[in-house]
Amino acid sequence: MFLTGAAIVALAIATPILLRPRAQLYRTFDRPDGAYRVVVYRTVIPVQMRLGVAYDPPGVVRLYDKSGRMLDEKKIDGVSLAKRVEWRSGEVEIPGIATWTLPADPPVSRYRRHARATMQA
């Protein structure tokens, strides 16, 4: 009886840990000038049953500036939907998923900011 109770407690503790979804890097797209980056993360549940069927995990697409600050995020049903990114003047589009307007002033890298401040001093 005690062993059964201990097994139930162990299962109750382990289940949330084993089934907790986590984000895993899937793909990145950088703007040619390096000012912005689109990152695709897939949601992975460590214990998943796939039973021989094709599985396209859900995920999230995030837009970052060059300093690493997240500007926006969008959940997606399947990470394979994010096949390409189209960079245009003032916006970025992942066809069929998201279109984001980019800030008017691209971010200044930390190095350039420091160099500019040193030159002005």
N, C-alpha and C positions, 0 to 999 in steps of 0.2 A: 504494500500500500504506500509506504514512504517513497519507494523508488518511482512509482507512478506519479506521485505528487511532485517529486523533484524534477522528473522529466517534463512535466507540464509547465513548471516554473521556468526551467531552462528554455523550453520552446517559446514561452511567452516573452522572455528577454531577448532571445536570438532572432526571432521573426522580424521585428522592426529594423534591426541592424542589417540583416541579410536582404531585406526588401527595400531598403532606403535608396531611392534613386539618386544618382550622382551625374554631374555633367562631365563629359569627356570630349576633348577637342576633336573635331571631325575635319574641318577645313578652314583655311584662311584666305582672304582676298585682300591684297594691298593696293591702294591707289598708286599709280605710277610715280607720283611725286613724294609718296610716303606720308602724306598728311593725314590719311584716314585708313582704317582697316575694318573689314567685315569679318567676323569670326563666327563660325557655325559650331555649336556644341550639340552632341547627341546625349539624350538622357538614357543612362544605362542602369538597369536594375540587375545587380549581381546574379541573382537566382531567377532566371527566366526560362520558361519552357518554349521552345521553338518548334518542336514536333515536325521538323522537316519542311516547314513552309518558309517562303521568303519573308524576311522581316526588315522593315525600314523603320528604325526607331524614331520617335518624336524627338524634338530638340528645341533649341532656341538660337536665334540669329541676333548678334549684337554688333552695333556700330561703335567703334572707338576712334578717338582722335590720336594724334601722334604721341601725346603725353600719357596715353593709357587710360584716359577718362572715358567711361562709357556714356555715349550720347543717347542711345535708344536701344530697344530690345523688342523682339517679336517672337512669339511661340510659333512653331511649325509642326505639322502633323508627321512629316517624314523628312529626315535630313537630306535624302537624295534629291529632294525638290530644289535645293540650293546648289544648282549646277554651275551657275556663272553669275557674275556681277557686271553690271554696265555702269561705268563711271562717266558722268556727264558734267558739264559745267554747272555747278551749284547743286547737284543731286547725285544720288546713287540708287540704283534699282536692282533688286533681285527679281527677275521676271516671274510674275505670278505669286510673289510672296510679299514684297515690301518695296516701297519707294520712300526714301528719306531725303529731305532737303538739308543740305550741308550748311553750316554756319557761314556767314559772309566773310569773316576773317579766319583763314586757316590758323590752327594753333602754331605757336612758335616753339621750337624745340628748346629744351632747357639750356643746351649749349649756346644757341644763338641768343637767347635771352640774357645769359650771363655775359657773353661777349659784348652785346649791345650796352649793357649796364656798365661794363668796365670801360668801354670806349667813351661813354658820356661823362664818366667821373674824372 
